Amino acid sequence: MPRLELNPNFTDPDAFYAALTELHRERSEAESERINARLILLMANHIGDQQVLEEALAIAGQATHDTAKRTA
C-alpha cells in the first residue's frame, strides 16, 4: 500500500521555498489563500491515492492541533 513520503524528498528545497514565497509576494491574504487552495488541489491530484491523501490530512490536522495546544 502506498504511504505518504515523510523523509526529505525535494531535489532543491531552497529553490521551491523561494519560488513559493515569490508567488505570494505582494498578494493579498485572500489571493494567497486561493493560490494555496489551488496548489493543494493540484498536488492532491498528482498524488491521487485516497489513502495517502487521508494520511496527509491527518498529519497536517494533528500538527495544527498540536500547535494550537502549545500556544494556548
All heavy atoms as a GROMACS GRO file, in nm:
protein
  565
    1MET      N    1   0.082  -0.119   0.000
    1MET     CA    2   0.000   0.000   0.000
    1MET      C    3   0.087   0.125   0.000
    1MET      O    4   0.182   0.134   0.076
    1MET     CB    5  -0.085   0.000   0.127
    1MET     CG    6  -0.227  -0.041   0.106
    1MET     SD    7  -0.322  -0.030   0.257
    1MET     CE    8  -0.386  -0.196   0.255
    2PRO      N    9   0.052   0.223  -0.082
    2PRO     CA   10   0.130   0.348  -0.081
    2PRO      C   11   0.119   0.418   0.054
    2PRO      O   12   0.017   0.411   0.121
    2PRO     CB   13   0.064   0.432  -0.190
    2PRO     CG   14  -0.016   0.339  -0.271
    2PRO     CD   15  -0.052   0.225  -0.182
    3ARG      N   16   0.226   0.482   0.092
    3ARG     CA   17   0.228   0.560   0.216
    3ARG      C   18   0.283   0.698   0.183
    3ARG      O   19   0.357   0.715   0.088
    3ARG     CB   20   0.318   0.492   0.320
    3ARG     CG   21   0.270   0.356   0.359
    3ARG     CD   22   0.256   0.323   0.503
    3ARG     NE   23   0.290   0.426   0.599
    3ARG     CZ   24   0.211   0.455   0.700
    3ARG    NH1   25   0.098   0.395   0.717
    3ARG    NH2   26   0.248   0.546   0.788
    4LEU      N   27   0.246   0.791   0.266
    4LEU     CA   28   0.294   0.927   0.249
    4LEU      C   29   0.445   0.932   0.273
    4LEU      O   30   0.494   0.879   0.373
    4LEU     CB   31   0.222   1.019   0.348
    4LEU     CG   32   0.252   1.168   0.340
    4LEU    CD1   33   0.205   1.224   0.206
    4LEU    CD2   34   0.183   1.240   0.454
    5GLU      N   35   0.518   0.994   0.184
    5GLU     CA   36   0.664   1.009   0.198
    5GLU      C   37   0.691   1.120   0.299
    5GLU      O   38   0.657   1.236   0.274
    5GLU     CB   39   0.728   1.041   0.064
    5GLU     CG   40   0.877   1.064   0.069
    5GLU     CD   41   0.953   0.945   0.121
    5GLU    OE1   42   0.948   0.838   0.058
    5GLU    OE2   43   1.018   0.959   0.227
    6LEU      N   44   0.749   1.084   0.412
    6LEU     CA   45   0.777   1.182   0.517
    6LEU      C   46   0.925   1.218   0.526
    6LEU      O   47   0.962   1.312   0.596
    6LEU     CB   48   0.726   1.132   0.652
    6LEU     CG   49   0.574   1.113   0.661
    6LEU    CD1   50   0.535   1.052   0.794
    6LEU    CD2   51   0.503   1.244   0.640
    7ASN      N   52   1.009   1.144   0.458
    7ASN     CA   53   1.152   1.176   0.454
    7ASN      C   54   1.176   1.286   0.351
    7ASN      O   55   1.100   1.297   0.254
    7ASN     CB   56   1.234   1.052   0.418
    7ASN     CG   57   1.226   0.947   0.525
    7ASN    OD1   58   1.238   0.976   0.643
    7ASN    ND2   59   1.201   0.823   0.485
    8PRO      N   60   1.279   1.369   0.370
    8PRO     CA   61   1.306   1.474   0.272
    8PRO      C   62   1.313   1.416   0.130
    8PRO      O   63   1.381   1.316   0.107
    8PRO     CB   64   1.441   1.529   0.316
    8PRO     CG   65   1.446   1.501   0.464
    8PRO     CD   66   1.375   1.368   0.479
    9ASN      N   67   1.240   1.477   0.038
    9ASN     CA   68   1.230   1.423  -0.097
    9ASN      C   69   1.240   1.533  -0.203
    9ASN      O   70   1.210   1.511  -0.318
    9ASN     CB   71   1.096   1.347  -0.110
    9ASN     CG   72   1.092   1.256  -0.229
    9ASN    OD1   73   1.192   1.201  -0.270
    9ASN    ND2   74   0.974   1.240  -0.287
   10PHE      N   75   1.281   1.653  -0.162
   10PHE     CA   76   1.296   1.765  -0.254
   10PHE      C   77   1.428   1.751  -0.328
   10PHE      O   78   1.530   1.714  -0.270
   10PHE     CB   79   1.303   1.898  -0.178
   10PHE     CG   80   1.172   1.946  -0.123
   10PHE    CD1   81   1.133   1.912   0.004
   10PHE    CD2   82   1.091   2.028  -0.199
   10PHE    CE1   83   1.013   1.959   0.056
   10PHE    CE2   84   0.972   2.075  -0.149
   10PHE     CZ   85   0.932   2.040  -0.021
   11THR      N   86   1.427   1.785  -0.457
   11THR     CA   87   1.555   1.792  -0.527
   11THR      C   88   1.627   1.922  -0.491
   11THR      O   89   1.750   1.925  -0.487
   11THR     CB   90   1.536   1.785  -0.680
   11THR    OG1   91   1.446   1.887  -0.721
   11THR    CG2   92   1.482   1.648  -0.721
   12ASP      N   93   1.549   2.029  -0.465
   12ASP     CA   94   1.608   2.158  -0.427
   12ASP      C   95   1.508   2.233  -0.339
   12ASP      O   96   1.433   2.319  -0.388
   12ASP     CB   97   1.643   2.238  -0.551
   12ASP     CG   98   1.724   2.363  -0.519
   12ASP    OD1   99   1.733   2.402  -0.400
   12ASP    OD2  100   1.780   2.422  -0.615
   13PRO      N  101   1.505   2.202  -0.208
   13PRO     CA  102   1.405   2.265  -0.121
   13PRO      C  103   1.417   2.417  -0.114
   13PRO      O  104   1.316   2.487  -0.106
   13PRO     CB  105   1.430   2.201   0.015
   13PRO     CG  106   1.564   2.138   0.008
   13PRO     CD  107   1.591   2.110  -0.137
   14ASP      N  108   1.538   2.469  -0.120
   14ASP     CA  109   1.555   2.615  -0.115
   14ASP      C  110   1.493   2.682  -0.238
   14ASP      O  111   1.431   2.788  -0.227
   14ASP     CB  112   1.702   2.652  -0.103
   14ASP     CG  113   1.761   2.611   0.031
   14ASP    OD1  114   1.685   2.601   0.130
   14ASP    OD2  115   1.883   2.589   0.037
   15ALA      N  116   1.509   2.620  -0.353
   15ALA     CA  117   1.451   2.677  -0.476
   15ALA      C  118   1.299   2.673  -0.470
   15ALA      O  119   1.232   2.769  -0.511
   15ALA     CB  120   1.502   2.602  -0.598
   16PHE      N  121   1.242   2.563  -0.418
   16PHE     CA  122   1.097   2.555  -0.405
   16PHE      C  123   1.046   2.662  -0.309
   16PHE      O  124   0.949   2.732  -0.339
   16PHE     CB  125   1.052   2.417  -0.358
   16PHE     CG  126   0.903   2.412  -0.334
   16PHE    CD1  127   0.815   2.408  -0.440
   16PHE    CD2  128   0.852   2.416  -0.205
   16PHE    CE1  129   0.678   2.407  -0.420
   16PHE    CE2  130   0.715   2.415  -0.183
   16PHE     CZ  131   0.628   2.410  -0.291
   17TYR      N  132   1.113   2.677  -0.195
   17TYR     CA  133   1.071   2.777  -0.096
   17TYR      C  134   1.078   2.918  -0.156
   17TYR      O  135   0.987   2.999  -0.140
   17TYR     CB  136   1.156   2.767   0.030
   17TYR     CG  137   1.112   2.864   0.136
   17TYR    CD1  138   0.998   2.838   0.213
   17TYR    CD2  139   1.181   2.982   0.158
   17TYR    CE1  140   0.956   2.928   0.310
   17TYR    CE2  141   1.138   3.073   0.255
   17TYR     CZ  142   1.026   3.045   0.330
   17TYR     OH  143   0.983   3.135   0.424
   18ALA      N  144   1.185   2.944  -0.230
   18ALA     CA  145   1.200   3.076  -0.294
   18ALA      C  146   1.088   3.100  -0.395
   18ALA      O  147   1.030   3.209  -0.400
   18ALA     CB  148   1.336   3.087  -0.360
   19ALA      N  149   1.057   2.999  -0.475
   19ALA     CA  150   0.951   3.014  -0.575
   19ALA      C  151   0.814   3.033  -0.507
   19ALA      O  152   0.733   3.114  -0.552
   19ALA     CB  153   0.948   2.892  -0.666
   20LEU      N  154   0.790   2.959  -0.399
   20LEU     CA  155   0.664   2.971  -0.326
   20LEU      C  156   0.649   3.109  -0.263
   20LEU      O  157   0.543   3.172  -0.274
   20LEU     CB  158   0.655   2.862  -0.219
   20LEU     CG  159   0.527   2.856  -0.137
   20LEU    CD1  160   0.406   2.829  -0.226
   20LEU    CD2  161   0.540   2.749  -0.029
   21THR      N  162   0.753   3.157  -0.199
   21THR     CA  163   0.744   3.290  -0.138
   21THR      C  164   0.731   3.398  -0.244
   21THR      O  165   0.658   3.495  -0.224
   21THR     CB  166   0.864   3.319  -0.045
   21THR    OG1  167   0.986   3.304  -0.117
   21THR    CG2  168   0.865   3.226   0.075
   22GLU      N  169   0.797   3.383  -0.357
   22GLU     CA  170   0.785   3.480  -0.466
   22GLU      C  171   0.643   3.481  -0.522
   22GLU      O  172   0.589   3.587  -0.554
   22GLU     CB  173   0.886   3.449  -0.577
   22GLU     CG  174   0.884   3.548  -0.691
   22GLU     CD  175   0.913   3.692  -0.649
   22GLU    OE1  176   0.991   3.714  -0.553
   22GLU    OE2  177   0.857   3.784  -0.713
   23LEU      N  178   0.582   3.364  -0.532
   23LEU     CA  179   0.444   3.353  -0.580
   23LEU      C  180   0.348   3.434  -0.492
   23LEU      O  181   0.254   3.495  -0.541
   23LEU     CB  182   0.402   3.206  -0.582
   23LEU     CG  183   0.260   3.173  -0.623
   23LEU    CD1  184   0.233   3.216  -0.767
   23LEU    CD2  185   0.234   3.024  -0.606
   24HIS      N  186   0.375   3.437  -0.362
   24HIS     CA  187   0.288   3.507  -0.268
   24HIS      C  188   0.324   3.655  -0.248
   24HIS      O  189   0.244   3.730  -0.191
   24HIS     CB  190   0.289   3.435  -0.132
   24HIS     CG  191   0.216   3.305  -0.135
   24HIS    ND1  192   0.079   3.297  -0.126
   24HIS    CD2  193   0.260   3.177  -0.146
   24HIS    CE1  194   0.042   3.171  -0.132
   24HIS    NE2  195   0.150   3.097  -0.144
   25ARG      N  196   0.439   3.695  -0.296
   25ARG     CA  197   0.485   3.833  -0.274
   25ARG      C  198   0.385   3.933  -0.334
   25ARG      O  199   0.340   3.917  -0.446
   25ARG     CB  200   0.623   3.852  -0.337
   25ARG     CG  201   0.688   3.985  -0.302
   25ARG     CD  202   0.828   3.999  -0.359
   25ARG     NE  203   0.912   3.882  -0.349
   25ARG     CZ  204   0.976   3.842  -0.238
   25ARG    NH1  205   0.962   3.910  -0.127
   25ARG    NH2  206   1.052   3.734  -0.240
   26GLU      N  207   0.351   4.032  -0.254
   26GLU     CA  208   0.263   4.141  -0.294
   26GLU      C  209   0.122   4.095  -0.330
   26GLU      O  210   0.051   4.162  -0.406
   26GLU     CB  211   0.326   4.222  -0.409
   26GLU     CG  212   0.456   4.289  -0.366
   26GLU     CD  213   0.516   4.377  -0.473
   26GLU    OE1  214   0.441   4.426  -0.560
   26GLU    OE2  215   0.638   4.397  -0.468
   27ARG      N  216   0.081   3.978  -0.278
   27ARG     CA  217  -0.056   3.931  -0.296
   27ARG      C  218  -0.134   3.962  -0.170
   27ARG      O  219  -0.079   3.967  -0.060
   27ARG     CB  220  -0.061   3.780  -0.319
   27ARG     CG  221   0.025   3.727  -0.430
   27ARG     CD  222  -0.040   3.743  -0.564
   27ARG     NE  223   0.046   3.679  -0.665
   27ARG     CZ  224   0.001   3.623  -0.772
   27ARG    NH1  225  -0.128   3.621  -0.798
   27ARG    NH2  226   0.084   3.570  -0.859
   28SER      N  227  -0.263   3.980  -0.186
   28SER     CA  228  -0.348   3.998  -0.068
   28SER      C  229  -0.362   3.864   0.004
   28SER      O  230  -0.330   3.758  -0.053
   28SER     CB  231  -0.487   4.049  -0.109
   28SER     OG  232  -0.558   3.946  -0.176
   29GLU      N  233  -0.409   3.869   0.127
   29GLU     CA  234  -0.431   3.745   0.202
   29GLU      C  235  -0.530   3.654   0.129
   29GLU      O  236  -0.509   3.534   0.119
   29GLU     CB  237  -0.482   3.777   0.342
   29GLU     CG  238  -0.490   3.655   0.431
   29GLU     CD  239  -0.525   3.688   0.575
   29GLU    OE1  240  -0.505   3.803   0.618
   29GLU    OE2  241  -0.574   3.597   0.644
   30ALA      N  242  -0.634   3.714   0.074
   30ALA     CA  243  -0.735   3.635   0.000
   30ALA      C  244  -0.674   3.571  -0.124
   30ALA      O  245  -0.702   3.454  -0.155
   30ALA     CB  246  -0.853   3.723  -0.037
   31GLU      N  247  -0.592   3.645  -0.197
   31GLU     CA  248  -0.526   3.589  -0.315
   31GLU      C  249  -0.433   3.474  -0.276
   31GLU      O  250  -0.431   3.370  -0.342
   31GLU     CB  251  -0.445   3.696  -0.389
   31GLU     CG  252  -0.528   3.798  -0.461
   31GLU     CD  253  -0.445   3.912  -0.518
   31GLU    OE1  254  -0.352   3.961  -0.449
   31GLU    OE2  255  -0.474   3.952  -0.632
   32SER      N  256  -0.357   3.493  -0.168
   32SER     CA  257  -0.267   3.387  -0.122
   32SER      C  258  -0.344   3.262  -0.081
   32SER      O  259  -0.301   3.150  -0.109
   32SER     CB  260  -0.182   3.437  -0.005
   32SER     OG  261  -0.081   3.523  -0.051
   33GLU      N  262  -0.459   3.281  -0.016
   33GLU     CA  263  -0.540   3.166   0.023
   33GLU      C  264  -0.591   3.091  -0.100
   33GLU      O  265  -0.592   2.967  -0.102
   33GLU     CB  266  -0.657   3.210   0.112
   33GLU     CG  267  -0.612   3.249   0.251
   33GLU     CD  268  -0.724   3.303   0.337
   33GLU    OE1  269  -0.841   3.312   0.290
   33GLU    OE2  270  -0.696   3.339   0.452
   34ARG      N  271  -0.633   3.164  -0.204
   34ARG     CA  272  -0.679   3.099  -0.327
   34ARG      C  273  -0.565   3.025  -0.396
   34ARG      O  274  -0.582   2.913  -0.445
   34ARG     CB  275  -0.743   3.201  -0.421
   34ARG     CG  276  -0.883   3.242  -0.378
   34ARG     CD  277  -0.956   3.321  -0.486
   34ARG     NE  278  -0.893   3.448  -0.517
   34ARG     CZ  279  -0.915   3.562  -0.449
   34ARG    NH1  280  -0.997   3.563  -0.347
   34ARG    NH2  281  -0.855   3.672  -0.485
   35ILE      N  282  -0.446   3.086  -0.397
   35ILE     CA  283  -0.329   3.020  -0.455
   35ILE      C  284  -0.300   2.891  -0.379
   35ILE      O  285  -0.276   2.786  -0.440
   35ILE     CB  286  -0.206   3.114  -0.454
   35ILE    CG1  287  -0.224   3.225  -0.557
   35ILE    CG2  288  -0.077   3.037  -0.480
   35ILE    CD1  289  -0.124   3.338  -0.544
   36ASN      N  290  -0.299   2.899  -0.246
   36ASN     CA  291  -0.270   2.779  -0.166
   36ASN      C  292  -0.374   2.670  -0.191
   36ASN      O  293  -0.339   2.552  -0.201
   36ASN     CB  294  -0.262   2.813  -0.018
   36ASN     CG  295  -0.133   2.883   0.018
   36ASN    OD1  296  -0.034   2.872  -0.054
   36ASN    ND2  297  -0.134   2.955   0.128
   37ALA      N  298  -0.502   2.708  -0.200
   37ALA     CA  299  -0.607   2.609  -0.226
   37ALA      C  300  -0.586   2.542  -0.361
   37ALA      O  301  -0.596   2.418  -0.372
   37ALA     CB  302  -0.744   2.676  -0.220
   38ARG      N  303  -0.555   2.620  -0.463
   38ARG     CA  304  -0.530   2.560  -0.596
   38ARG      C  305  -0.407   2.471  -0.593
   38ARG      O  306  -0.407   2.362  -0.652
   38ARG     CB  307  -0.514   2.670  -0.701
   38ARG     CG  308  -0.645   2.736  -0.739
   38ARG     CD  309  -0.633   2.821  -0.865
   38ARG     NE  310  -0.534   2.928  -0.853
   38ARG     CZ  311  -0.560   3.051  -0.810
   38ARG    NH1  312  -0.681   3.084  -0.772
   38ARG    NH2  313  -0.465   3.141  -0.804
   39LEU      N  314  -0.302   2.516  -0.524
   39LEU     CA  315  -0.180   2.436  -0.514
   39LEU      C  316  -0.207   2.303  -0.444
   39LEU      O  317  -0.161   2.198  -0.489
   39LEU     CB  318  -0.072   2.515  -0.440
   39LEU     CG  319   0.066   2.449  -0.426
   39LEU    CD1  320   0.125   2.417  -0.563
   39LEU    CD2  321   0.159   2.541  -0.347
   40ILE      N  322  -0.284   2.306  -0.336
   40ILE     CA  323  -0.319   2.183  -0.265
   40ILE      C  324  -0.394   2.088  -0.357
   40ILE      O  325  -0.364   1.967  -0.362
   40ILE     CB  326  -0.401   2.215  -0.139
   40ILE    CG1  327  -0.313   2.282  -0.034
   40ILE    CG2  328  -0.470   2.090  -0.083
   40ILE    CD1  329  -0.390   2.349   0.079
   41LEU      N  330  -0.492   2.141  -0.431
   41LEU     CA  331  -0.569   2.055  -0.520
   41LEU      C  332  -0.484   1.998  -0.634
   41LEU      O  333  -0.500   1.881  -0.672
   41LEU     CB  334  -0.690   2.130  -0.575
   41LEU     CG  335  -0.797   2.162  -0.471
   41LEU    CD1  336  -0.905   2.253  -0.531
   41LEU    CD2  337  -0.859   2.036  -0.414
   42LEU      N  338  -0.394   2.078  -0.689
   42LEU     CA  339  -0.304   2.028  -0.792
   42LEU      C  340  -0.214   1.916  -0.741
   42LEU      O  341  -0.196   1.812  -0.806
   42LEU     CB  342  -0.218   2.142  -0.847
   42LEU     CG  343  -0.289   2.243  -0.937
   42LEU    CD1  344  -0.203   2.368  -0.955
   42LEU    CD2  345  -0.324   2.181  -1.070
   43MET      N  346  -0.158   1.936  -0.621
   43MET     CA  347  -0.070   1.835  -0.562
   43MET      C  348  -0.149   1.710  -0.524
   43MET      O  349  -0.101   1.597  -0.542
   43MET     CB  350   0.007   1.892  -0.444
   43MET     CG  351   0.109   1.994  -0.487
   43MET     SD  352   0.195   2.062  -0.343
   43MET     CE  353   0.332   2.143  -0.423
   44ALA      N  354  -0.271   1.728  -0.471
   44ALA     CA  355  -0.355   1.614  -0.435
   44ALA      C  356  -0.389   1.534  -0.560
   44ALA      O  357  -0.388   1.410  -0.558
   44ALA     CB  358  -0.481   1.661  -0.364
   45ASN      N  359  -0.419   1.603  -0.669
   45ASN     CA  360  -0.447   1.533  -0.794
   45ASN      C  361  -0.325   1.454  -0.840
   45ASN      O  362  -0.337   1.342  -0.888
   45ASN     CB  363  -0.491   1.633  -0.902
   45ASN     CG  364  -0.528   1.563  -1.029
   45ASN    OD1  365  -0.627   1.490  -1.034
   45ASN    ND2  366  -0.448   1.583  -1.133
   46HIS      N  367  -0.208   1.512  -0.825
   46HIS     CA  368  -0.084   1.444  -0.865
   46HIS      C  369  -0.063   1.318  -0.781
   46HIS      O  370  -0.026   1.213  -0.833
   46HIS     CB  371   0.035   1.538  -0.853
   46HIS     CG  372   0.163   1.474  -0.893
   46HIS    ND1  373   0.196   1.450  -1.024
   46HIS    CD2  374   0.266   1.427  -0.819
   46HIS    CE1  375   0.314   1.391  -1.029
   46HIS    NE2  376   0.359   1.377  -0.906
   47ILE      N  377  -0.087   1.326  -0.651
   47ILE     CA  378  -0.073   1.211  -0.562
   47ILE      C  379  -0.177   1.106  -0.598
   47ILE      O  380  -0.146   0.988  -0.615
   47ILE     CB  381  -0.086   1.253  -0.414
   47ILE    CG1  382   0.033   1.340  -0.375
   47ILE    CG2  383  -0.099   1.131  -0.323
   47ILE    CD1  384   0.017   1.412  -0.242
   48GLY      N  385  -0.303   1.150  -0.602
   48GLY     CA  386  -0.410   1.064  -0.650
   48GLY      C  387  -0.462   0.958  -0.555
   48GLY      O  388  -0.580   0.929  -0.556
   49ASP      N  389  -0.379   0.898  -0.475
   49ASP     CA  390  -0.418   0.786  -0.389
   49ASP      C  391  -0.492   0.838  -0.266
   49ASP      O  392  -0.435   0.912  -0.185
   49ASP     CB  393  -0.294   0.707  -0.348
   49ASP     CG  394  -0.328   0.582  -0.271
   49ASP    OD1  395  -0.350   0.594  -0.148
   49ASP    OD2  396  -0.331   0.473  -0.330
   50GLN      N  397  -0.618   0.797  -0.249
   50GLN     CA  398  -0.701   0.846  -0.139
   50GLN      C  399  -0.641   0.816  -0.002
   50GLN      O  400  -0.645   0.899   0.088
   50GLN     CB  401  -0.843   0.787  -0.148
   50GLN     CG  402  -0.938   0.842  -0.045
   50GLN     CD  403  -0.967   0.990  -0.061
   50GLN    OE1  404  -0.956   1.046  -0.170
   50GLN    NE2  405  -1.002   1.055   0.048
   51GLN      N  406  -0.582   0.699   0.014
   51GLN     CA  407  -0.523   0.663   0.143
   51GLN      C  408  -0.406   0.755   0.178
   51GLN      O  409  -0.392   0.800   0.292
   51GLN     CB  410  -0.477   0.517   0.142
   51GLN     CG  411  -0.426   0.471   0.276
   51GLN     CD  412  -0.390   0.323   0.276
   51GLN    OE1  413  -0.406   0.254   0.178
   51GLN    NE2  414  -0.340   0.276   0.389
   52VAL      N  415  -0.324   0.785   0.082
   52VAL     CA  416  -0.210   0.876   0.104
   52VAL      C  417  -0.261   1.016   0.135
   52VAL      O  418  -0.211   1.082   0.226
   52VAL     CB  419  -0.116   0.876  -0.019
   52VAL    CG1  420  -0.007   0.982  -0.004
   52VAL    CG2  421  -0.055   0.739  -0.040
   53LEU      N  422  -0.363   1.060   0.063
   53LEU     CA  423  -0.420   1.193   0.088
   53LEU      C  424  -0.480   1.202   0.228
   53LEU      O  425  -0.461   1.301   0.298
   53LEU     CB  426  -0.524   1.226  -0.018
   53LEU     CG  427  -0.470   1.243  -0.160
   53LEU    CD1  428  -0.585   1.251  -0.259
   53LEU    CD2  429  -0.380   1.364  -0.170
   54GLU      N  430  -0.550   1.097   0.271
   54GLU     CA  431  -0.607   1.097   0.406
   54GLU      C  432  -0.499   1.097   0.513
   54GLU      O  433  -0.513   1.162   0.617
   54GLU     CB  434  -0.702   0.980   0.422
   54GLU     CG  435  -0.831   1.000   0.344
   54GLU     CD  436  -0.927   0.883   0.351
   54GLU    OE1  437  -0.903   0.789   0.430
   54GLU    OE2  438  -1.027   0.886   0.277
   55GLU      N  439  -0.390   1.025   0.487
   55GLU     CA  440  -0.277   1.026   0.581
   55GLU      C  441  -0.219   1.167   0.592
   55GLU      O  442  -0.191   1.216   0.701
   55GLU     CB  443  -0.170   0.927   0.535
   55GLU     CG  444  -0.056   0.912   0.631
   55GLU     CD  445   0.050   0.812   0.585
   55GLU    OE1  446   0.035   0.750   0.479
   55GLU    OE2  447   0.150   0.798   0.658
   56ALA      N  448  -0.204   1.235   0.478
   56ALA     CA  449  -0.151   1.372   0.477
   56ALA      C  450  -0.245   1.466   0.552
   56ALA      O  451  -0.200   1.550   0.631
   56ALA     CB  452  -0.131   1.420   0.333
   57LEU      N  453  -0.376   1.451   0.531
   57LEU     CA  454  -0.473   1.534   0.602
   57LEU      C  455  -0.465   1.512   0.752
   57LEU      O  456  -0.468   1.608   0.830
   57LEU     CB  457  -0.615   1.504   0.552
   57LEU     CG  458  -0.648   1.552   0.412
   57LEU    CD1  459  -0.781   1.492   0.367
   57LEU    CD2  460  -0.651   1.702   0.405
   58ALA      N  461  -0.454   1.387   0.793
   58ALA     CA  462  -0.446   1.356   0.936
   58ALA      C  463  -0.321   1.417   0.998
   58ALA      O  464  -0.327   1.477   1.106
   58ALA     CB  465  -0.450   1.205   0.957
   59ILE      N  466  -0.209   1.404   0.932
   59ILE     CA  467  -0.083   1.458   0.985
   59ILE      C  468  -0.089   1.610   0.989
   59ILE      O  469  -0.051   1.672   1.089
   59ILE     CB  470   0.037   1.408   0.902
   59ILE    CG1  471   0.056   1.257   0.925
   59ILE    CG2  472   0.164   1.485   0.937
   59ILE    CD1  473   0.153   1.193   0.830
   60ALA      N  474  -0.139   1.672   0.883
   60ALA     CA  475  -0.149   1.818   0.879
   60ALA      C  476  -0.244   1.869   0.986
   60ALA      O  477  -0.214   1.968   1.054
   60ALA     CB  478  -0.194   1.864   0.740
   61GLY      N  479  -0.356   1.800   1.005
   61GLY     CA  480  -0.451   1.841   1.108
   61GLY      C  481  -0.396   1.824   1.247
   61GLY      O  482  -0.419   1.908   1.335
   62GLN      N  483  -0.322   1.718   1.270
   62GLN     CA  484  -0.262   1.694   1.401
   62GLN      C  485  -0.158   1.800   1.432
   62GLN      O  486  -0.151   1.851   1.543
   62GLN     CB  487  -0.198   1.555   1.408
   62GLN     CG  488  -0.148   1.519   1.545
   62GLN     CD  489  -0.257   1.517   1.650
   62GLN    OE1  490  -0.363   1.458   1.628
   62GLN    NE2  491  -0.236   1.580   1.763
   63ALA      N  492  -0.078   1.837   1.335
   63ALA     CA  493   0.024   1.939   1.356
   63ALA      C  494  -0.041   2.071   1.394
   63ALA      O  495   0.006   2.141   1.483
   63ALA     CB  496   0.110   1.955   1.232
   64THR      N  497  -0.151   2.104   1.328
   64THR     CA  498  -0.222   2.229   1.359
   64THR      C  499  -0.281   2.222   1.499
   64THR      O  500  -0.273   2.316   1.576
   64THR     CB  501  -0.334   2.252   1.256
   64THR    OG1  502  -0.274   2.260   1.127
   64THR    CG2  503  -0.408   2.382   1.283
   65HIS      N  504  -0.338   2.108   1.534
   65HIS     CA  505  -0.397   2.089   1.666
   65HIS      C  506  -0.290   2.097   1.775
   65HIS      O  507  -0.309   2.161   1.877
   65HIS     CB  508  -0.469   1.954   1.671
   65HIS     CG  509  -0.537   1.925   1.801
   65HIS    ND1  510  -0.650   1.994   1.842
   65HIS    CD2  511  -0.510   1.837   1.899
   65HIS    CE1  512  -0.687   1.948   1.960
   65HIS    NE2  513  -0.604   1.854   1.996
   66ASP      N  514  -0.175   2.034   1.750
   66ASP     CA  515  -0.065   2.037   1.848
   66ASP      C  516  -0.013   2.179   1.866
   66ASP      O  517   0.017   2.220   1.979
   66ASP     CB  518   0.050   1.946   1.803
   66ASP     CG  519   0.014   1.798   1.812
   66ASP    OD1  520  -0.087   1.764   1.876
   66ASP    OD2  521   0.087   1.718   1.751
   67THR      N  522  -0.002   2.256   1.758
   67THR     CA  523   0.046   2.394   1.766
   67THR      C  524  -0.052   2.479   1.847
   67THR      O  525  -0.011   2.559   1.930
   67THR     CB  526   0.062   2.454   1.624
   67THR    OG1  527   0.155   2.373   1.552
   67THR    CG2  528   0.112   2.596   1.629
   68ALA      N  529  -0.181   2.458   1.825
   68ALA     CA  530  -0.282   2.535   1.899
   68ALA      C  531  -0.274   2.505   2.048
   68ALA      O  532  -0.288   2.593   2.132
   68ALA     CB  533  -0.421   2.504   1.845
   69LYS      N  534  -0.250   2.378   2.082
   69LYS     CA  535  -0.239   2.342   2.224
   69LYS      C  536  -0.118   2.408   2.289
   69LYS      O  537  -0.126   2.454   2.401
   69LYS     CB  538  -0.226   2.190   2.238
   69LYS     CG  539  -0.356   2.117   2.231
   69LYS     CD  540  -0.344   1.982   2.298
   69LYS     CE  541  -0.337   1.869   2.207
   69LYS     NZ  542  -0.327   1.738   2.265
   70ARG      N  543  -0.006   2.415   2.218
   70ARG     CA  544   0.116   2.474   2.273
   70ARG      C  545   0.100   2.624   2.294
   70ARG      O  546   0.162   2.680   2.384
   70ARG     CB  547   0.235   2.445   2.182
   70ARG     CG  548   0.288   2.305   2.196
   70ARG     CD  549   0.425   2.293   2.133
   70ARG     NE  550   0.427   2.330   1.993
   70ARG     CZ  551   0.410   2.246   1.892
   70ARG    NH1  552   0.388   2.119   1.915
   70ARG    NH2  553   0.414   2.288   1.768
   71THR      N  554   0.023   2.692   2.209
   71THR     CA  555   0.010   2.837   2.222
   71THR      C  556  -0.105   2.877   2.315
   71THR      O  557  -0.118   2.994   2.343
   71THR     CB  558  -0.010   2.902   2.082
   71THR    OG1  559  -0.129   2.848   2.022
   71THR    CG2  560   0.110   2.878   1.994
   72ALA      N  561  -0.185   2.781   2.357
   72ALA     CA  562  -0.298   2.814   2.445
   72ALA      C  563  -0.254   2.828   2.590
   72ALA      O  564  -0.155   2.785   2.635
   72ALA     CB  565  -0.406   2.707   2.433
   0.00000   0.00000   0.00000
